[in-house]
Amino acid sequence: MKKVFTTSLVKEGKWYVARCVELGVTSQGRTIEDAKANIKEAVELYLEDMPRRGVATPSPFFTTFEVDHV
């Protein structure tokens, strides 16, 4: 079964940090392509550890908030 997940990518120093939004799994890579390949592998390993029956991937809830910043 194929599943589609959402990934956020952020550059932190020399690394790109990739985070699977739905599962909270995080990985990194020196390039965007490396980070995408690494997050895919990390998610596959994460899902491998989950029981195969009845696994539901949670849907994230997004909201916004304000902070004061000078």
PyMOL Python script that loads the backbone (N, CA, C, O; Angstrom):
from pymol import cmd

cmd.read_pdbstr("""\
ATOM      1  N   MET A   1       0.847  -1.170   0.000  1.00  0.00           N
ATOM      2  CA  MET A   1       0.000   0.000   0.000  1.00  0.00           C
ATOM      3  C   MET A   1       0.897   1.240   0.000  1.00  0.00           C
ATOM      4  O   MET A   1       1.860   1.323   0.762  1.00  0.00           O
ATOM      5  N   LYS A   2       0.575   2.174  -0.844  1.00  0.00           N
ATOM      6  CA  LYS A   2       1.329   3.425  -0.904  1.00  0.00           C
ATOM      7  C   LYS A   2       0.621   4.494  -0.083  1.00  0.00           C
ATOM      8  O   LYS A   2      -0.606   4.589  -0.086  1.00  0.00           O
ATOM      9  N   LYS A   3       1.412   5.293   0.617  1.00  0.00           N
ATOM     10  CA  LYS A   3       0.897   6.427   1.378  1.00  0.00           C
ATOM     11  C   LYS A   3       1.704   7.658   0.990  1.00  0.00           C
ATOM     12  O   LYS A   3       2.888   7.564   0.667  1.00  0.00           O
ATOM     13  N   VAL A   4       1.056   8.793   1.025  1.00  0.00           N
ATOM     14  CA  VAL A   4       1.727  10.062   0.732  1.00  0.00           C
ATOM     15  C   VAL A   4       1.846  10.839   2.039  1.00  0.00           C
ATOM     16  O   VAL A   4       0.871  10.989   2.775  1.00  0.00           O
ATOM     17  N   PHE A   5       3.043  11.327   2.315  1.00  0.00           N
ATOM     18  CA  PHE A   5       3.284  12.098   3.524  1.00  0.00           C
ATOM     19  C   PHE A   5       3.793  13.482   3.155  1.00  0.00           C
ATOM     20  O   PHE A   5       4.349  13.682   2.075  1.00  0.00           O
ATOM     21  N   THR A   6       3.601  14.430   4.055  1.00  0.00           N
ATOM     22  CA  THR A   6       4.050  15.808   3.871  1.00  0.00           C
ATOM     23  C   THR A   6       5.391  15.987   4.577  1.00  0.00           C
ATOM     24  O   THR A   6       5.571  15.540   5.710  1.00  0.00           O
ATOM     25  N   THR A   7       6.324  16.642   3.901  1.00  0.00           N
ATOM     26  CA  THR A   7       7.641  16.872   4.482  1.00  0.00           C
ATOM     27  C   THR A   7       7.951  18.365   4.470  1.00  0.00           C
ATOM     28  O   THR A   7       7.749  19.046   3.464  1.00  0.00           O
ATOM     29  N   SER A   8       8.442  18.859   5.596  1.00  0.00           N
ATOM     30  CA  SER A   8       8.950  20.232   5.623  1.00  0.00           C
ATOM     31  C   SER A   8      10.473  20.152   5.570  1.00  0.00           C
ATOM     32  O   SER A   8      11.075  19.275   6.190  1.00  0.00           O
ATOM     33  N   LEU A   9      11.088  21.062   4.834  1.00  0.00           N
ATOM     34  CA  LEU A   9      12.542  21.125   4.720  1.00  0.00           C
ATOM     35  C   LEU A   9      13.002  22.507   5.160  1.00  0.00           C
ATOM     36  O   LEU A   9      12.480  23.519   4.694  1.00  0.00           O
ATOM     37  N   VAL A  10      13.978  22.545   6.055  1.00  0.00           N
ATOM     38  CA  VAL A  10      14.523  23.800   6.563  1.00  0.00           C
ATOM     39  C   VAL A  10      16.038  23.697   6.545  1.00  0.00           C
ATOM     40  O   VAL A  10      16.601  22.692   6.979  1.00  0.00           O
ATOM     41  N   LYS A  11      16.698  24.732   6.043  1.00  0.00           N
ATOM     42  CA  LYS A  11      18.162  24.738   6.062  1.00  0.00           C
ATOM     43  C   LYS A  11      18.634  25.239   7.422  1.00  0.00           C
ATOM     44  O   LYS A  11      18.260  26.325   7.867  1.00  0.00           O
ATOM     45  N   GLU A  12      19.461  24.427   8.071  1.00  0.00           N
ATOM     46  CA  GLU A  12      20.048  24.793   9.363  1.00  0.00           C
ATOM     47  C   GLU A  12      21.561  24.653   9.243  1.00  0.00           C
ATOM     48  O   GLU A  12      22.101  23.548   9.294  1.00  0.00           O
ATOM     49  N   GLY A  13      22.225  25.768   9.086  1.00  0.00           N
ATOM     50  CA  GLY A  13      23.673  25.724   8.874  1.00  0.00           C
ATOM     51  C   GLY A  13      23.974  25.073   7.539  1.00  0.00           C
ATOM     52  O   GLY A  13      23.468  25.504   6.502  1.00  0.00           O
ATOM     53  N   LYS A  14      24.806  24.026   7.561  1.00  0.00           N
ATOM     54  CA  LYS A  14      25.176  23.324   6.338  1.00  0.00           C
ATOM     55  C   LYS A  14      24.231  22.175   6.014  1.00  0.00           C
ATOM     56  O   LYS A  14      24.422  21.489   5.009  1.00  0.00           O
ATOM     57  N   TRP A  15      23.228  21.954   6.833  1.00  0.00           N
ATOM     58  CA  TRP A  15      22.335  20.801   6.689  1.00  0.00           C
ATOM     59  C   TRP A  15      20.925  21.229   6.312  1.00  0.00           C
ATOM     60  O   TRP A  15      20.482  22.324   6.657  1.00  0.00           O
ATOM     61  N   TYR A  16      20.229  20.357   5.603  1.00  0.00           N
ATOM     62  CA  TYR A  16      18.792  20.497   5.378  1.00  0.00           C
ATOM     63  C   TYR A  16      18.107  19.509   6.309  1.00  0.00           C
ATOM     64  O   TYR A  16      18.389  18.311   6.270  1.00  0.00           O
ATOM     65  N   VAL A  17      17.218  20.005   7.133  1.00  0.00           N
ATOM     66  CA  VAL A  17      16.491  19.157   8.070  1.00  0.00           C
ATOM     67  C   VAL A  17      15.116  18.884   7.484  1.00  0.00           C
ATOM     68  O   VAL A  17      14.384  19.810   7.132  1.00  0.00           O
ATOM     69  N   ALA A  18      14.773  17.614   7.381  1.00  0.00           N
ATOM     70  CA  ALA A  18      13.493  17.182   6.824  1.00  0.00           C
ATOM     71  C   ALA A  18      12.650  16.588   7.947  1.00  0.00           C
ATOM     72  O   ALA A  18      13.141  15.797   8.753  1.00  0.00           O
ATOM     73  N   ARG A  19      11.376  16.979   7.992  1.00  0.00           N
ATOM     74  CA  ARG A  19      10.472  16.487   9.031  1.00  0.00           C
ATOM     75  C   ARG A  19       9.181  16.020   8.379  1.00  0.00           C
ATOM     76  O   ARG A  19       8.548  16.762   7.628  1.00  0.00           O
ATOM     77  N   CYS A  20       8.799  14.786   8.670  1.00  0.00           N
ATOM     78  CA  CYS A  20       7.518  14.259   8.205  1.00  0.00           C
ATOM     79  C   CYS A  20       6.444  14.818   9.127  1.00  0.00           C
ATOM     80  O   CYS A  20       6.400  14.484  10.311  1.00  0.00           O
ATOM     81  N   VAL A  21       5.591  15.655   8.594  1.00  0.00           N
ATOM     82  CA  VAL A  21       4.597  16.370   9.392  1.00  0.00           C
ATOM     83  C   VAL A  21       3.640  15.414  10.084  1.00  0.00           C
ATOM     84  O   VAL A  21       3.331  15.596  11.261  1.00  0.00           O
ATOM     85  N   GLU A  22       3.167  14.402   9.377  1.00  0.00           N
ATOM     86  CA  GLU A  22       2.157  13.503   9.939  1.00  0.00           C
ATOM     87  C   GLU A  22       2.699  12.608  11.044  1.00  0.00           C
ATOM     88  O   GLU A  22       1.971  12.293  11.986  1.00  0.00           O
ATOM     89  N   LEU A  23       3.955  12.192  10.953  1.00  0.00           N
ATOM     90  CA  LEU A  23       4.498  11.221  11.902  1.00  0.00           C
ATOM     91  C   LEU A  23       5.478  11.805  12.905  1.00  0.00           C
ATOM     92  O   LEU A  23       5.774  11.172  13.918  1.00  0.00           O
ATOM     93  N   GLY A  24       5.987  13.009  12.636  1.00  0.00           N
ATOM     94  CA  GLY A  24       6.972  13.609  13.530  1.00  0.00           C
ATOM     95  C   GLY A  24       8.365  13.014  13.374  1.00  0.00           C
ATOM     96  O   GLY A  24       9.226  13.237  14.225  1.00  0.00           O
ATOM     97  N   VAL A  25       8.601  12.265  12.311  1.00  0.00           N
ATOM     98  CA  VAL A  25       9.911  11.677  12.046  1.00  0.00           C
ATOM     99  C   VAL A  25      10.795  12.753  11.415  1.00  0.00           C
ATOM    100  O   VAL A  25      10.345  13.503  10.549  1.00  0.00           O
ATOM    101  N   THR A  26      12.057  12.825  11.855  1.00  0.00           N
ATOM    102  CA  THR A  26      12.974  13.845  11.374  1.00  0.00           C
ATOM    103  C   THR A  26      14.262  13.203  10.881  1.00  0.00           C
ATOM    104  O   THR A  26      14.720  12.202  11.433  1.00  0.00           O
ATOM    105  N   SER A  27      14.841  13.785   9.841  1.00  0.00           N
ATOM    106  CA  SER A  27      16.132  13.355   9.319  1.00  0.00           C
ATOM    107  C   SER A  27      16.831  14.578   8.744  1.00  0.00           C
ATOM    108  O   SER A  27      16.330  15.696   8.867  1.00  0.00           O
ATOM    109  N   GLN A  28      17.981  14.374   8.120  1.00  0.00           N
ATOM    110  CA  GLN A  28      18.719  15.498   7.561  1.00  0.00           C
ATOM    111  C   GLN A  28      19.593  15.043   6.410  1.00  0.00           C
ATOM    112  O   GLN A  28      19.759  13.846   6.178  1.00  0.00           O
ATOM    113  N   GLY A  29      20.158  16.015   5.683  1.00  0.00           N
ATOM    114  CA  GLY A  29      21.089  15.724   4.604  1.00  0.00           C
ATOM    115  C   GLY A  29      21.825  16.983   4.215  1.00  0.00           C
ATOM    116  O   GLY A  29      21.381  18.092   4.512  1.00  0.00           O
ATOM    117  N   ARG A  30      22.945  16.811   3.555  1.00  0.00           N
ATOM    118  CA  ARG A  30      23.752  17.963   3.126  1.00  0.00           C
ATOM    119  C   ARG A  30      23.106  18.706   1.965  1.00  0.00           C
ATOM    120  O   ARG A  30      23.343  19.899   1.778  1.00  0.00           O
ATOM    121  N   THR A  31      22.274  17.988   1.170  1.00  0.00           N
ATOM    122  CA  THR A  31      21.557  18.609   0.059  1.00  0.00           C
ATOM    123  C   THR A  31      20.066  18.328   0.241  1.00  0.00           C
ATOM    124  O   THR A  31      19.681  17.478   1.044  1.00  0.00           O
ATOM    125  N   ILE A  32      19.237  19.042  -0.505  1.00  0.00           N
ATOM    126  CA  ILE A  32      17.791  18.788  -0.448  1.00  0.00           C
ATOM    127  C   ILE A  32      17.504  17.357  -0.874  1.00  0.00           C
ATOM    128  O   ILE A  32      16.682  16.677  -0.260  1.00  0.00           O
ATOM    129  N   GLU A  33      18.179  16.897  -1.924  1.00  0.00           N
ATOM    130  CA  GLU A  33      17.958  15.541  -2.414  1.00  0.00           C
ATOM    131  C   GLU A  33      18.336  14.504  -1.356  1.00  0.00           C
ATOM    132  O   GLU A  33      17.619  13.523  -1.157  1.00  0.00           O
ATOM    133  N   ASP A  34      19.475  14.729  -0.675  1.00  0.00           N
ATOM    134  CA  ASP A  34      19.885  13.808   0.397  1.00  0.00           C
ATOM    135  C   ASP A  34      18.875  13.806   1.534  1.00  0.00           C
ATOM    136  O   ASP A  34      18.522  12.749   2.057  1.00  0.00           O
ATOM    137  N   ALA A  35      18.411  14.990   1.917  1.00  0.00           N
ATOM    138  CA  ALA A  35      17.444  15.090   3.010  1.00  0.00           C
ATOM    139  C   ALA A  35      16.147  14.374   2.652  1.00  0.00           C
ATOM    140  O   ALA A  35      15.559  13.694   3.493  1.00  0.00           O
ATOM    141  N   LYS A  36      15.698  14.526   1.400  1.00  0.00           N
ATOM    142  CA  LYS A  36      14.469  13.847   0.968  1.00  0.00           C
ATOM    143  C   LYS A  36      14.648  12.334   0.955  1.00  0.00           C
ATOM    144  O   LYS A  36      13.749  11.601   1.371  1.00  0.00           O
ATOM    145  N   ALA A  37      15.791  11.861   0.486  1.00  0.00           N
ATOM    146  CA  ALA A  37      16.050  10.418   0.481  1.00  0.00           C
ATOM    147  C   ALA A  37      16.141   9.881   1.907  1.00  0.00           C
ATOM    148  O   ALA A  37      15.642   8.794   2.199  1.00  0.00           O
ATOM    149  N   ASN A  38      16.777  10.643   2.792  1.00  0.00           N
ATOM    150  CA  ASN A  38      16.945  10.197   4.179  1.00  0.00           C
ATOM    151  C   ASN A  38      15.629  10.183   4.939  1.00  0.00           C
ATOM    152  O   ASN A  38      15.404   9.288   5.754  1.00  0.00           O
ATOM    153  N   ILE A  39      14.744  11.165   4.692  1.00  0.00           N
ATOM    154  CA  ILE A  39      13.456  11.172   5.397  1.00  0.00           C
ATOM    155  C   ILE A  39      12.587  10.029   4.895  1.00  0.00           C
ATOM    156  O   ILE A  39      11.841   9.430   5.669  1.00  0.00           O
ATOM    157  N   LYS A  40      12.677   9.726   3.614  1.00  0.00           N
ATOM    158  CA  LYS A  40      11.915   8.601   3.076  1.00  0.00           C
ATOM    159  C   LYS A  40      12.355   7.301   3.744  1.00  0.00           C
ATOM    160  O   LYS A  40      11.520   6.492   4.148  1.00  0.00           O
ATOM    161  N   GLU A  41      13.663   7.105   3.860  1.00  0.00           N
ATOM    162  CA  GLU A  41      14.176   5.899   4.516  1.00  0.00           C
ATOM    163  C   GLU A  41      13.774   5.863   5.990  1.00  0.00           C
ATOM    164  O   GLU A  41      13.388   4.814   6.505  1.00  0.00           O
ATOM    165  N   ALA A  42      13.866   7.007   6.666  1.00  0.00           N
ATOM    166  CA  ALA A  42      13.507   7.066   8.088  1.00  0.00           C
ATOM    167  C   ALA A  42      12.033   6.732   8.297  1.00  0.00           C
ATOM    168  O   ALA A  42      11.690   6.019   9.240  1.00  0.00           O
ATOM    169  N   VAL A  43      11.156   7.238   7.428  1.00  0.00           N
ATOM    170  CA  VAL A  43       9.719   6.960   7.540  1.00  0.00           C
ATOM    171  C   VAL A  43       9.452   5.484   7.260  1.00  0.00           C
ATOM    172  O   VAL A  43       8.641   4.860   7.945  1.00  0.00           O
ATOM    173  N   GLU A  44      10.129   4.921   6.258  1.00  0.00           N
ATOM    174  CA  GLU A  44       9.954   3.496   5.965  1.00  0.00           C
ATOM    175  C   GLU A  44      10.343   2.644   7.168  1.00  0.00           C
ATOM    176  O   GLU A  44       9.636   1.695   7.506  1.00  0.00           O
ATOM    177  N   LEU A  45      11.463   2.972   7.820  1.00  0.00           N
ATOM    178  CA  LEU A  45      11.889   2.234   9.008  1.00  0.00           C
ATOM    179  C   LEU A  45      10.918   2.426  10.164  1.00  0.00           C
ATOM    180  O   LEU A  45      10.630   1.482  10.900  1.00  0.00           O
ATOM    181  N   TYR A  46      10.412   3.644  10.326  1.00  0.00           N
ATOM    182  CA  TYR A  46       9.435   3.930  11.373  1.00  0.00           C
ATOM    183  C   TYR A  46       8.178   3.095  11.176  1.00  0.00           C
ATOM    184  O   TYR A  46       7.671   2.493  12.122  1.00  0.00           O
ATOM    185  N   LEU A  47       7.677   3.060   9.944  1.00  0.00           N
ATOM    186  CA  LEU A  47       6.455   2.311   9.655  1.00  0.00           C
ATOM    187  C   LEU A  47       6.668   0.806   9.782  1.00  0.00           C
ATOM    188  O   LEU A  47       5.742   0.068  10.118  1.00  0.00           O
ATOM    189  N   GLU A  48       7.889   0.357   9.513  1.00  0.00           N
ATOM    190  CA  GLU A  48       8.217  -1.061   9.652  1.00  0.00           C
ATOM    191  C   GLU A  48       8.022  -1.530  11.091  1.00  0.00           C
ATOM    192  O   GLU A  48       7.634  -2.674  11.327  1.00  0.00           O
ATOM    193  N   ASP A  49       8.288  -0.657  12.040  1.00  0.00           N
ATOM    194  CA  ASP A  49       8.161  -0.998  13.458  1.00  0.00           C
ATOM    195  C   ASP A  49       6.724  -0.960  13.966  1.00  0.00           C
ATOM    196  O   ASP A  49       6.434  -1.503  15.033  1.00  0.00           O
ATOM    197  N   MET A  50       5.821  -0.328  13.220  1.00  0.00           N
ATOM    198  CA  MET A  50       4.427  -0.232  13.650  1.00  0.00           C
ATOM    199  C   MET A  50       3.700  -1.530  13.315  1.00  0.00           C
ATOM    200  O   MET A  50       4.001  -2.154  12.297  1.00  0.00           O
ATOM    201  N   PRO A  51       2.759  -1.943  14.140  1.00  0.00           N
ATOM    202  CA  PRO A  51       1.972  -3.130  13.794  1.00  0.00           C
ATOM    203  C   PRO A  51       1.251  -2.918  12.471  1.00  0.00           C
ATOM    204  O   PRO A  51       0.761  -1.822  12.198  1.00  0.00           O
ATOM    205  N   ARG A  52       1.186  -3.945  11.660  1.00  0.00           N
ATOM    206  CA  ARG A  52       0.617  -3.806  10.317  1.00  0.00           C
ATOM    207  C   ARG A  52      -0.902  -3.674  10.315  1.00  0.00           C
ATOM    208  O   ARG A  52      -1.450  -3.078   9.387  1.00  0.00           O
ATOM    209  N   ARG A  53      -1.582  -4.188  11.285  1.00  0.00           N
ATOM    210  CA  ARG A  53      -3.044  -4.134  11.243  1.00  0.00           C
ATOM    211  C   ARG A  53      -3.566  -2.919  12.005  1.00  0.00           C
ATOM    212  O   ARG A  53      -3.132  -2.624  13.119  1.00  0.00           O
ATOM    213  N   GLY A  54      -4.475  -2.251  11.394  1.00  0.00           N
ATOM    214  CA  GLY A  54      -5.154  -1.140  12.060  1.00  0.00           C
ATOM    215  C   GLY A  54      -4.310   0.090  12.292  1.00  0.00           C
ATOM    216  O   GLY A  54      -4.651   0.900  13.154  1.00  0.00           O
ATOM    217  N   VAL A  55      -3.224   0.268  11.561  1.00  0.00           N
ATOM    218  CA  VAL A  55      -2.383   1.452  11.757  1.00  0.00           C
ATOM    219  C   VAL A  55      -2.988   2.628  11.011  1.00  0.00           C
ATOM    220  O   VAL A  55      -3.139   2.597   9.789  1.00  0.00           O
ATOM    221  N   ALA A  56      -3.324   3.637  11.743  1.00  0.00           N
ATOM    222  CA  ALA A  56      -3.846   4.861  11.132  1.00  0.00           C
ATOM    223  C   ALA A  56      -2.811   5.950  11.324  1.00  0.00           C
ATOM    224  O   ALA A  56      -2.342   6.171  12.440  1.00  0.00           O
ATOM    225  N   THR A  57      -2.454   6.624  10.261  1.00  0.00           N
ATOM    226  CA  THR A  57      -1.528   7.736  10.405  1.00  0.00           C
ATOM    227  C   THR A  57      -2.335   8.974  10.779  1.00  0.00           C
ATOM    228  O   THR A  57      -3.308   9.312  10.104  1.00  0.00           O
ATOM    229  N   PRO A  58      -1.935   9.645  11.848  1.00  0.00           N
ATOM    230  CA  PRO A  58      -2.704  10.797  12.305  1.00  0.00           C
ATOM    231  C   PRO A  58      -2.649  11.956  11.323  1.00  0.00           C
ATOM    232  O   PRO A  58      -1.623  12.193  10.685  1.00  0.00           O
ATOM    233  N   SER A  59      -3.734  12.660  11.209  1.00  0.00           N
ATOM    234  CA  SER A  59      -3.768  13.870  10.396  1.00  0.00           C
ATOM    235  C   SER A  59      -3.417  15.054  11.281  1.00  0.00           C
ATOM    236  O   SER A  59      -4.031  15.243  12.331  1.00  0.00           O
ATOM    237  N   PRO A  60      -2.439  15.853  10.872  1.00  0.00           N
ATOM    238  CA  PRO A  60      -2.054  16.977  11.720  1.00  0.00           C
ATOM    239  C   PRO A  60      -3.105  18.074  11.698  1.00  0.00           C
ATOM    240  O   PRO A  60      -3.884  18.200  10.753  1.00  0.00           O
ATOM    241  N   PHE A  61      -3.105  18.843  12.737  1.00  0.00           N
ATOM    242  CA  PHE A  61      -3.977  20.005  12.856  1.00  0.00           C
ATOM    243  C   PHE A  61      -3.071  21.221  12.866  1.00  0.00           C
ATOM    244  O   PHE A  61      -2.165  21.311  13.695  1.00  0.00           O
ATOM    245  N   PHE A  62      -3.301  22.156  11.960  1.00  0.00           N
ATOM    246  CA  PHE A  62      -2.470  23.352  11.869  1.00  0.00           C
ATOM    247  C   PHE A  62      -3.239  24.553  12.399  1.00  0.00           C
ATOM    248  O   PHE A  62      -4.447  24.683  12.198  1.00  0.00           O
ATOM    249  N   THR A  63      -2.505  25.427  13.082  1.00  0.00           N
ATOM    250  CA  THR A  63      -3.068  26.670  13.581  1.00  0.00           C
ATOM    251  C   THR A  63      -1.960  27.724  13.570  1.00  0.00           C
ATOM    252  O   THR A  63      -0.816  27.413  13.240  1.00  0.00           O
ATOM    253  N   THR A  64      -2.279  28.927  13.917  1.00  0.00           N
ATOM    254  CA  THR A  64      -1.288  29.997  13.981  1.00  0.00           C
ATOM    255  C   THR A  64      -1.349  30.673  15.336  1.00  0.00           C
ATOM    256  O   THR A  64      -2.327  30.536  16.070  1.00  0.00           O
ATOM    257  N   PHE A  65      -0.300  31.399  15.657  1.00  0.00           N
ATOM    258  CA  PHE A  65      -0.280  32.205  16.876  1.00  0.00           C
ATOM    259  C   PHE A  65       0.655  33.369  16.662  1.00  0.00           C
ATOM    260  O   PHE A  65       1.479  33.353  15.748  1.00  0.00           O
ATOM    261  N   GLU A  66       0.532  34.386  17.505  1.00  0.00           N
ATOM    262  CA  GLU A  66       1.362  35.580  17.397  1.00  0.00           C
ATOM    263  C   GLU A  66       2.297  35.683  18.581  1.00  0.00           C
ATOM    264  O   GLU A  66       1.961  35.266  19.689  1.00  0.00           O
ATOM    265  N   VAL A  67       3.474  36.241  18.342  1.00  0.00           N
ATOM    266  CA  VAL A  67       4.403  36.551  19.418  1.00  0.00           C
ATOM    267  C   VAL A  67       4.943  37.958  19.189  1.00  0.00           C
ATOM    268  O   VAL A  67       5.034  38.412  18.049  1.00  0.00           O
ATOM    269  N   ASP A  68       5.295  38.636  20.247  1.00  0.00           N
ATOM    270  CA  ASP A  68       5.932  39.939  20.133  1.00  0.00           C
ATOM    271  C   ASP A  68       7.417  39.730  19.915  1.00  0.00           C
ATOM    272  O   ASP A  68       8.066  38.977  20.640  1.00  0.00           O
ATOM    273  N   HIS A  69       7.945  40.403  18.908  1.00  0.00           N
ATOM    274  CA  HIS A  69       9.371  40.283  18.621  1.00  0.00           C
ATOM    275  C   HIS A  69       9.896  41.652  18.201  1.00  0.00           C
ATOM    276  O   HIS A  69       9.361  42.291  17.294  1.00  0.00           O
ATOM    277  N   VAL A  70      10.938  42.082  18.872  1.00  0.00           N
ATOM    278  CA  VAL A  70      11.505  43.393  18.581  1.00  0.00           C
ATOM    279  C   VAL A  70      12.775  43.240  17.787  1.00  0.00           C
ATOM    280  O   VAL A  70      13.410  44.236  17.440  1.00  0.00           O
TER     281      VAL A  70
END
""", "prot")
cmd.dss("prot")
cmd.show_as("cartoon", "prot")
cmd.util.cbc("prot")
cmd.orient("prot")
